[in-house]
């Protein structure tokens, strides 16, 4: 039985002054690969789902994904948790919680501080009544392709952190310190002094999004200076896509029906790739 609550992994990371890695997943191939990689290096891991994959993209449903991860995690030899990434809709949060997600991110960072507090507080109240932890966002983690990671206006303002965390009672806080989602055109430079300032202001565990492409020396620094959850997605998707293309290229001209070996091939590629990333975690 290794299906654990998200908060347990974050507390474990906080205690060890490191970060748990949370992996964006779409399907069985990705979940199986994350668990296999975590087992290989004997580290815990979080599996994340973006709500739009269940609500719009027809990749899965909250119920199917929740049941799949729970069943697979229960057989895992390392602790595995299930988290809902960037959710903007209170009703979707409730559906995910009903489907077994023990950790959710409610992102109201597009609103001003007071409205972000008002909305987040209501979600925290509901989630806590169900024993589920909530991650919120302050500042704005934008898109790397727009160079948002270099826009200081997007960064989390340390003076807002105390008010926000005390008013909302959130369990984890995603911050913007020079990170952004997607592929960075140039390697980012995290504002580690800002991270220190924020970490000194609050005891709430901090979360770093936009993890693909951040140099590993900066990640090691961030993990030792208050980042206890690290979101990793884009690179995994590239690895998945490359593996699918490589498999089919290798199986030409056998034709498009040669699907049977694809899953095993893809899972091996993703597992090898993620096991290296998990080595960054000092747990
Ligand atoms: Zn994110």
Boltz pocket constraint, residues with backbone or C-beta under 6 A from the ligand:
constraints:
  - pocket:
      binder: B
      contacts: [[A, 86], [A, 141], [A, 181], [A, 209], [A, 210], [A, 231]]
      max_distance: 6.0
